[in-house]
Amino acid sequence: MEDLKRKSFIAMREFGTGEAAGADFISLAAGYYREAAPLNAWISKALGLPF
């Protein structure tokens, strides 16, 4: 548990200019946040935090 507190977890996704300026960018970005939810849930549970 203490080792987990000292770690940094980073998930990244680069967006091109066309994607970032596109009309569907919010929905596109929201999809990637949903994909990261299991990792965030696991980390939160391991640290005893709400998710």
PERA-V544811 format. One record per residue. RES is the residue in one small letter. PHI is phi in degrees with one decimal (* if undefined). Layout:
BEGIN
res = {RES/RES}
phi = {PHI/PHI}
END
This chain:
BEGIN
res = {m/e/d/l/k/r/k/s/f/i/a/m/r/e/f/g/t/g/e/a/a/g/a/d/f/i/s/l/a/a/g/y/y/r/e/a/a/p/l/n/a/w/i/s/k/a/l/g/l/p/f}
phi = {*/-62.9/-63.6/-63.8/-66.9/-92.2/-96.4/-118.1/-115.7/-129.1/-119.5/-128.8/-147.3/-82.2/-115.5/-74.4/-58.0/-63.4/-66.9/-65.6/-93.8/-72.4/-64.4/-100.6/-59.7/-59.9/-67.9/-63.0/-64.4/-61.0/-62.1/-70.6/-63.8/-61.9/-65.5/-83.9/-56.6/-60.1/-65.2/-64.1/-64.8/-63.0/-63.3/-60.3/-62.8/-61.7/-93.4/72.1/-107.5/-71.7/-131.5}
END
